[in-house]
Amino acid sequence: MEAVIQTTSDTKEKDAMEALFTYLDKGIDDMESGRVHTADEAFRIIRERMKHEL
């Protein structure tokens, strides 16, 4: 049973990390395209998007 719980937990964590890195990649693409945000705006955008993903 513990293996199932650990696998589920690992999967959720992996999905969350992949979502975060996807958003960070998008942020880098935005910066390269000249669309820049302040750090506060960037973190707000990431938090909002992650709420909708999880």
N, C-alpha and C positions, 0 to 999 in steps of 0.2 A: 504494500500500500504506500509506503514512504517513497518508493521509486516513482510511482504515478504522480504523487504530489510534487516531487522534485522536478519531474519532467514538465508538468503543467506550469510550474513556477518559472522554470528556465525558459519555456516557450514564450510566456508573457513578457519576461524581461528582454528576451531577444527581439520580440516584435516591437517593444517600446524603444529599444536602442536603434533598430532599423528605421523606425519612424523619425526619431530625433536626427539621425544622420542624414536622412532624406531632406528634412527641413534645413539642416545646416548646409547641405549641398545647394539647395535652392537659394539660400541666402548668399552663398558665394557667387552663384550665377547672377543674382540680382546686382551684386556689387560690381562684377565685371561688366555688366550692361549699363552701369551708371545709375541704377536705382538703389540708392543707399538709404538706410534708416539709422536713427540713433540706436545705441545699445538698448535703451529702455523700450523703444518701439519694437526692435527685433525680438526681444524676450517676450513682449506682450503678444506679438504675432505667433511666436512658437507655442506659447502656453495656450492660446485660443485654438490653434490648429490641433494640438495634442489632446485637448478636451474632446474635440469632435471625433478624433481617431480612436480614443480609448474608451 
